[in-house]
Amino acid sequence: MSVKNGRQFLSIPGPTTVPDEVLSAMHRPAIDIRKGELVNVTARLKDDLRMITKSKGMPFIYIANGHGAWEAALSNVLCRNDKILVLESGSFAGGWGQTGGTIGLDVEVLPGSWRKSVDPEAVEERLKSDKSGDIKAVLVVQVDTASSVVNDIPAIRRAIDNAGHGALLMVDTIASLGTMDYRMDEWGVDVTVAACQKGLMMSPGISFTVANEKAMAFHQKANLRTAYWDWTSRQGSEHYQTYAGTPPVHMLFGLQKAFELIRDEGLDNIFNRHRLLAGATRAAVAKWSEKDEFAFNIIDPDDRADSVTTVLVRDEQKLGAIHEYCAEKCGVVIGVGIASLSGKALRIAHMGHINAPTLLGTLGVIEMSLNALSIPHGKGGVQAAIDYLAASVPR
């Protein structure tokens, strides 16, 4: 017996639910890839990327997931054996660093914690000790979906400046863009990496880099450049060169519609919606955690991301049962713990195409599973979420 018939809902931190309007936008015939409408679509998408990153930099669009954009960013600005400093706060900065290692970079990890944000003072101290300027780039994620931490990018920029260091600041916004504020130019970010399948509400397969003038100057001397990722060749006069070949026509139509939805709602409204839904999630998790069977992975409330919440589960044997019950009995897919938290946590996504009914439904299903499986927890998590939203959203 189950109550899952109907549309399955994904509460995983990517890929997220794709709006019907975006799916419909992709359902149309292919068109000329060299001139006309598609050229204009590409130009508008580049403007959209500048808008959402708040940058005047140069955007590049890739037929790739976020891992592809990682490689694109590194190979376009660095040389073989250059040292990169990876700021640990979860899984994904380390993954980006590993990508650098495979293409010939010298990777140094600044140790951090999976339970808190990057310490800017530690960054400053390490860079001050780099008297010879061996470190050419600092890599950090704004939000890590494994740990659910949010890092303070302006503070990290200040740490680099206080150290008087010339390294590039490279930021992965894959899990944050379109869910919280990001100001590439104002914050002094040199290279931004992003992808379409989370806050941008598009099916996976397109990723981006945005480079400022300093990054483009590094690019001129970079010797890791390869034909597909190369920024220079992608600025060629022919439209197909923008994509190093045939463009992903129908995905571009979908992405264009996603950006239309973003512009219609407005960035400030989008960020506020994510903040409120994240707050409701935290209210529920805080209530469930009263019995000590559950706990926030991120200790400091100020370090918790507005796009995903990672919840530690004391009885690891119960995790599989929770996931199975939510999916098989109710049609809700909850995120699993990954990397160091594999088998130790669940992740509740609240990013992209999500609103109060979908979030409250997700929280309700999780609480339903805890009751059905007789897992000790503080009662009234969903009510706490409702109360939070009722107090935060005025008449």
C-alpha positions in Angstrom: 0.0 0.0 0.0 1.3 3.5 -0.9 0.2 7.0 -1.6 2.8 7.8 -4.2 0.7 7.8 -7.4 1.0 11.1 -9.1 4.0 13.2 -10.0 7.2 12.2 -8.3 9.0 15.0 -6.5 12.8 15.4 -6.4 14.1 16.8 -3.2 17.7 16.2 -4.2 20.3 19.0 -4.6 20.6 18.6 -8.4 19.2 17.9 -10.8 16.2 19.8 -9.5 12.6 19.9 -10.8 12.4 21.5 -14.3 9.4 23.8 -14.7 6.7 22.7 -17.3 7.3 26.0 -19.2 11.0 25.0 -19.6 10.2 21.5 -20.8 7.7 22.9 -23.3 10.2 25.4 -24.6 12.4 22.5 -25.7 9.6 20.8 -27.6 10.0 22.5 -30.9 11.8 21.9 -34.3 15.5 22.4 -34.6 16.7 25.6 -36.4 19.7 26.9 -38.3 22.7 26.8 -36.0 24.8 29.4 -38.0 22.6 32.4 -38.3 19.3 34.0 -37.3 17.3 33.2 -34.2 19.9 30.9 -32.5 22.6 33.6 -32.7 20.2 35.9 -30.9 19.4 33.3 -28.3 23.1 32.9 -27.5 23.6 36.6 -27.2 20.7 36.9 -24.8 22.0 33.9 -22.7 25.3 35.6 -22.3 23.5 38.8 -21.1 21.5 36.6 -18.7 24.7 35.1 -17.3 26.2 38.6 -16.8 22.9 39.6 -15.1 22.8 36.6 -12.7 26.5 36.7 -11.8 26.4 40.6 -11.6 29.4 40.8 -13.8 30.6 42.6 -16.9 32.9 39.6 -17.5 33.2 37.3 -20.5 30.8 34.3 -20.3 31.4 31.0 -22.0 28.8 28.2 -22.5 29.7 24.5 -22.5 27.9 21.4 -23.5 29.0 19.7 -20.2 28.1 19.2 -16.6 29.8 21.2 -13.8 32.8 18.9 -13.8 33.4 20.0 -17.4 33.3 23.7 -16.4 35.8 22.9 -13.6 38.3 21.7 -16.3 37.5 24.6 -18.6 38.1 27.2 -15.9 41.5 25.7 -14.8 42.8 24.9 -18.3 42.1 28.4 -19.6 44.1 30.3 -17.0 46.9 28.1 -15.7 50.1 26.4 -16.8 51.4 22.9 -16.2 52.8 22.5 -12.6 51.1 25.7 -11.4 50.1 25.4 -7.8 46.4 25.8 -6.8 45.1 26.3 -3.3 41.9 24.4 -2.7 39.8 25.6 0.3 38.1 22.6 1.9 34.6 22.9 3.3 33.0 19.7 2.0 33.4 17.6 -1.1 33.3 19.7 -4.2 36.2 22.1 -3.9 38.3 19.0 -3.4 36.8 17.5 -6.5 37.6 20.6 -8.4 41.2 20.3 -7.2 41.4 16.7 -8.2 40.4 17.7 -11.7 43.4 20.1 -11.7 45.7 17.3 -10.6 44.7 15.2 -13.6 45.7 17.9 -16.1 49.0 18.6 -14.5 48.5 21.2 -11.7 50.1 21.0 -8.3 47.2 20.8 -5.9 47.4 21.9 -2.3 44.4 21.6 0.0 44.0 24.0 2.8 42.4 21.8 5.5 39.0 22.8 6.7 35.9 21.2 8.2 32.9 19.5 6.8 30.9 21.2 9.5 31.8 24.9 9.1 32.7 27.4 6.4 36.2 28.3 5.2 38.2 30.3 7.7 39.4 33.5 5.9 42.2 34.0 8.5 43.7 30.6 7.6 43.6 31.6 3.9 45.3 34.9 4.6 48.0 33.2 6.8 48.7 30.6 4.1 49.0 33.2 1.3 51.3 35.4 3.4 53.6 32.5 3.8 53.8 32.0 0.0 56.6 34.5 -0.4 57.6 33.2 -3.9 54.0 33.5 -5.2 53.8 29.8 -6.2 50.1 29.7 -5.7 48.4 30.9 -8.9 44.8 30.3 -8.0 42.5 29.9 -5.0 39.6 27.6 -5.5 36.4 27.7 -3.3 32.7 26.8 -3.6 30.1 29.3 -2.6 27.8 26.4 -1.5 28.9 22.8 -1.0 25.9 20.5 -1.6 27.6 17.6 0.3 28.1 19.5 3.6 25.4 22.2 2.9 27.8 25.0 4.0 27.8 28.5 2.5 31.2 30.2 2.3 31.8 34.0 2.7 33.3 34.9 -0.7 33.9 38.6 0.1 35.7 37.6 3.2 38.0 35.3 1.2 38.6 38.0 -1.3 39.7 40.3 1.6 42.0 37.6 2.9 43.7 37.4 -0.5 44.0 41.2 -0.7 45.3 41.5 2.9 48.0 39.0 2.1 49.0 41.1 -0.9 48.8 38.0 -3.1 48.2 38.0 -6.8 46.4 34.6 -7.1 43.2 34.3 -9.0 40.1 33.8 -7.0 38.0 31.1 -8.7 34.5 30.4 -7.3 32.2 27.4 -8.0 28.6 28.7 -7.9 27.0 25.5 -9.2 24.8 25.0 -6.1 24.3 28.7 -5.3 23.6 30.6 -8.5 20.0 31.5 -8.7 19.4 30.7 -5.0 21.3 33.4 -3.2 23.1 36.7 -3.9 26.4 36.5 -5.9 28.3 39.6 -7.0 31.2 38.6 -9.1 32.6 42.0 -9.9 31.9 43.7 -6.6 33.4 40.7 -4.7 36.5 40.6 -6.8 36.0 37.1 -8.2 38.2 36.4 -11.2 36.6 33.2 -12.6 33.1 32.0 -11.9 32.0 28.4 -12.6 28.3 27.5 -12.9 25.9 24.9 -14.3 22.2 24.9 -15.2 20.7 22.0 -13.3 20.2 23.5 -9.8 19.0 27.0 -9.2 18.7 27.7 -12.9 16.0 25.1 -13.2 17.2 23.4 -16.3 17.9 19.7 -17.1 21.6 18.9 -16.8 24.0 19.3 -19.7 25.0 23.0 -19.9 27.7 24.7 -17.8 29.4 28.0 -17.8 32.5 30.0 -16.9 32.6 33.8 -16.6 36.1 35.4 -16.7 37.1 39.0 -15.8 40.0 41.0 -17.3 42.6 39.6 -14.9 41.5 36.0 -15.8 41.6 36.8 -19.5 45.2 38.1 -19.1 46.2 34.9 -17.4 44.5 33.1 -20.3 47.0 34.6 -22.8 49.9 32.8 -21.1 48.1 29.6 -20.1 49.6 26.4 -21.7 46.9 23.9 -20.6 44.5 25.2 -23.2 42.9 22.5 -25.3 40.7 22.8 -28.4 37.4 22.1 -26.8 37.6 24.2 -23.7 39.7 27.1 -25.1 38.2 30.6 -24.5 40.0 32.1 -27.5 38.6 29.7 -30.1 35.2 30.1 -28.6 35.3 33.9 -29.4 35.6 33.1 -33.1 33.5 35.0 -35.7 31.4 32.0 -36.6 28.5 31.2 -34.3 29.3 27.5 -34.1 32.7 28.3 -32.6 30.9 29.6 -29.5 30.1 25.9 -28.8 33.2 24.4 -30.4 30.8 22.7 -32.8 27.1 22.1 -33.0 25.2 24.0 -30.3 22.8 22.1 -27.9 19.9 23.8 -29.7 16.9 22.5 -27.7 18.7 22.9 -24.3 19.4 26.5 -25.3 15.7 27.0 -25.8 15.0 25.6 -22.4 17.6 27.7 -20.7 16.3 30.8 -22.4 12.9 30.1 -20.9 14.4 29.4 -17.5 16.1 32.8 -17.5 12.8 34.4 -18.6 11.2 32.9 -15.5 14.1 34.2 -13.4 13.8 37.7 -14.8 10.0 37.7 -14.3 10.3 36.8 -10.6 13.3 39.0 -10.0 16.5 38.1 -8.3 15.7 39.7 -5.0 12.3 37.8 -4.8 14.1 34.6 -5.7 16.7 35.0 -3.0 14.0 35.8 -0.5 11.9 32.8 -1.5 15.0 30.5 -1.0 15.8 32.2 2.3 12.2 31.6 3.6 12.0 28.0 2.5 15.5 27.3 3.9 14.3 28.8 7.2 11.2 26.6 7.2 13.4 23.5 6.6 15.7 24.4 9.5 12.7 25.0 11.8 11.5 21.4 11.0 15.0 19.9 11.4 15.6 21.7 14.7 12.3 20.2 16.0 13.2 16.7 14.8 16.6 17.0 16.4 15.2 17.4 19.9 15.6 13.7 20.5 19.3 13.7 19.5 18.7 11.2 16.7 19.2 14.0 14.1 21.5 17.0 13.9 22.4 19.7 11.5 25.7 18.9 9.8 26.6 22.7 9.7 27.0 23.8 13.3 26.8 27.6 13.0 23.4 28.8 11.7 25.1 31.6 9.7 27.1 29.0 7.7 24.0 27.1 6.5 23.1 27.3 2.8 19.8 28.5 1.5 19.8 25.8 -1.2 20.2 22.5 0.7 20.3 21.2 4.3 22.4 18.2 5.3 21.0 16.3 8.3 23.2 13.9 10.3 21.4 10.7 11.3 22.7 9.0 14.4 21.3 5.5 13.7 22.8 4.9 10.2 20.8 1.7 9.9 17.6 3.8 9.6 18.8 5.9 6.7 18.0 3.4 4.0 14.5 2.8 5.5 13.8 6.6 5.5 14.8 7.0 1.9 12.9 3.9 0.8 9.7 4.9 2.6 9.8 8.4 1.2 10.3 7.2 -2.4 8.3 4.0 -2.5 5.4 4.9 -0.2 5.1 8.7 -1.0 6.9 9.4 -4.2 9.4 11.9 -2.8 13.1 11.3 -3.4 15.3 12.7 -0.6 19.0 13.4 -1.1 21.5 10.9 0.3 24.7 11.8 2.1 27.7 11.7 -0.2 31.5 11.4 0.0 32.5 11.5 3.7 28.9 11.6 4.8 27.8 8.6 2.7 25.5 6.5 4.8 25.6 9.1 7.6 23.2 11.8 6.4 20.2 12.8 4.4 20.0 16.0 2.3 16.9 18.1 1.9 17.1 20.3 -1.2 15.2 23.6 -1.3 16.5 25.1 -4.5 15.2 26.1 -7.9 11.6 25.5 -8.9 10.2 25.0 -5.4 7.5 26.8 -3.3 5.8 26.4 0.0 3.5 23.5 -1.0 6.3 21.4 -2.4 8.6 22.1 0.5 5.9 21.5 3.1 5.0 18.3 1.3 8.6 17.1 1.4 8.9 17.9 5.1 5.6 16.2 5.8 6.7 13.0 4.0 9.9 12.9 5.9 8.1 13.3 9.2 5.5 10.7 8.1 8.4 8.3 7.5 9.8 8.9 11.0 6.4 8.2 12.5 5.8 5.1 10.4 9.3 3.7 11.1 9.1 4.5 14.8 12.3 6.6 14.6 12.7 8.8 17.7 12.3 12.5 16.9 11.0 15.7 18.2 7.3 16.0 17.2 5.9 18.9 15.3 8.6 19.6 12.7 6.1 20.3 9.9 4.1 22.5 12.2 7.3 24.4 13.1 7.9 25.0 9.4 4.4 26.2 8.9 4.6 28.5 11.9 7.9 29.9 10.6 6.5 30.7 7.2 3.3 32.1 8.7 5.3 34.5 10.8 7.7 35.4 7.9 5.1 35.9 5.1 2.7 38.7 6.1 -0.9 39.0 4.9 
